Amino acid sequence: MAILNFSGPATIWLQSVQRKIAGLAWESFTALLCTRFGRDKHQLLIRQFYAIRQSDSVADFIERFETLMNHMISYSELTHPYFFLTRFIEGLRADIRAVVLIQRPPDLDTACSLALLQEEVADGELSMRSAPSHPSSSRWVTTSTPSLPVSNLRPSAPTASAEDRRGTDAARASSASDSSKISALRTFRRARGLCFRCGERWGKEHTCPPTVQMHVVEELLALFAGEEESGEHQQEPHEPDEDNLCTISKQAIEGASGPGVMQLHAWIQGREMSLLVDSGSSSLFIDHRMASKLTGVCKLPTVCKVKVADGAVLRCDSFIPQCPWTSHGHEFVTDFKLISLGVYDTILGMDWLKKHSPMHIDWEAQWMTITTDQGSMDLKAVTSDQI
């Protein structure tokens, strides 16, 4: 009976092995048959399965995919369903694959349904974009118009400026981005059986309520959050130039102790002052109250901003140029910017430290050796008992 089902090359092969199969058991005969006609078929199916891609419609891709999948299952039924689900999503068209992937379908049937729905939405948008915006040519009537003298012709309207064109292009790009996001939201709700407008469960008797639930509003806010944030960043004012921007550490403002700071005892114009060497500050500063008792205060040519480590920004418009001061019997001449310090009278930042480099500083022992035009100078910090 089995011989009656042989046809084509199988019939010729059967005739050539008649002598070999004489007396063979059925299991041996089927093994011989599979060896002859099933040679490398499994490997070929695996290669085709990894190479399959959507080249036409989703329905055509599903049909070809299921054919290969069924052949694969005939060789082994132990393949996990997630393997077929993953390969199906990877073979979809890029725009359809992205929408299906973010839905995280639990099985192959759900993935097929989502792919078909997304294809329907995408094809609908494409047909709307490609539809002509002008009436059919059959409705136009050609009439002859007498030529007018050149003197009666009005000047043509000026063409749009480059800024107008850029604004129009930006508006179109924004509109296209909004449309794609709304389409993705519609596809998501359709796959979940929800109403497009209100997000409630869809049914034949469904009517949209006058108010929507909070989660629907959150979906819309999350949808456009990226664009709003980018717009806010674009509207933020530019930071000042680096030359006009200074920084000061939090320790210098609050008077807290910490690594990288050292308090010195100093004198300025005959007045005693508390001075902090601070590697976390960028420049040299003097407190407004101390500066009000000194001479030589001038207006800065350019107002600068001082950014504190906690995010606050202070405004500085005055300074004392070439101001002499002494510490440990050594005299220095520096420019001090005026700001409100609160705890210390003056701050020596990185500008001063760089000027007197190379230097040796022991932050633990609280002493430093700096380089000046007169040679090396030793400065020791004030201890807590001396303050």
LINLINUR-V408849 format. One line per field, one symbol per residue. phi: phi as a letter, one per 30 degrees, with the letter a starting at -180 (. if undefined). psi: psi as a letter, one per 30 degrees, with the letter a starting at -180 (. if undefined). burial: I if it has 24 or more other C-alpha atoms within 12 Angstrom, else O. Layout:
# LINLINUR-V408849
phi = ???
psi = ???
burial = ???
This chain:
# LINLINUR-V408849
phi = .dddddaiedddddddceddddidddddddddddddccdiddddddddddcdbdcbdddddddddddddddddddaccddeddddddddddddedddddddddhddbdddddddddddddddddddddddddccddddddcdbdcddcdddddddddddddddddddddddddddddddddddddddddddcicdddcidddadcdbdddbcdddddddddddcdddddddddddddddddddcbcbbdddddciddldibacccbbbhicdbcbcdbddccbcbbdeddddcccjdbdddbdccccdddjdbccbbbacdhcdabahiccbbbccccbdcjccdbbccdeddddcddbbbcdddibbbccbddjdbcbcddddddd
psi = eefffklbfeeeeeefgeeefkgkleeeeeeeeeeefgkgeeeeeeeeeffkljfbleeeeeeeeeeeeeeeefekgfkkffeeeeeeefflkeeeeeeeeffikfleeeeeeeeeeeeeeeeeeeeeefkkflllfffkkkkkkkklleffkkklkklkleeeeeeeeeeeeeeeeeeeeeeeeeeeeefghlkeefglkklegkkklflllefeeeeeeeegeeeeeeeeeffklklllefgkllkleeeefgkllkglkklklkkhgkklkkkjjfflfaklkkeeefffllgklkkekklkjklfgflkkkkglljkhkkllkhgkkljlkkkkljeeelelkjafeeeeeglklkkjfefhlljlklffakkkkklklfff.
burial = OOOOOOOOOOOOOIOOOOOOOOOOOOOOOOOOIOOOOOOOOOOOIOOOIOOIIIOOOIOOIIOIIOOIIOOIOOOOOOOOOOOIIIIIIIIIIOOIIOIIIOIOIOOIOOIIIIIIIIIOIIOOOOOOOOOOOOOOOOOOOOOOOOOOOOOOOOOOOOOOOOOOOOOOOOOOOOOOOOOOIIIIIIIIIIIOOOIIIIIOOOOOOOOOOOOOOOOOOOOOOOOOOOOOOOOOOOOOOOOOOOOOIIIIIIIIIOIOOOOIIIIIIIIIOOOOIIIIIIIIIIIIIIIIOIIOOIOOIOOOOOOIIIIIOOOOOIIIIIIIIOIOIIIOOOOIOIIIIIIIIOIIIIIIIIIIIOOIOOOOIOOOOIIIOIOOOOOOIOIIIOOOOOO
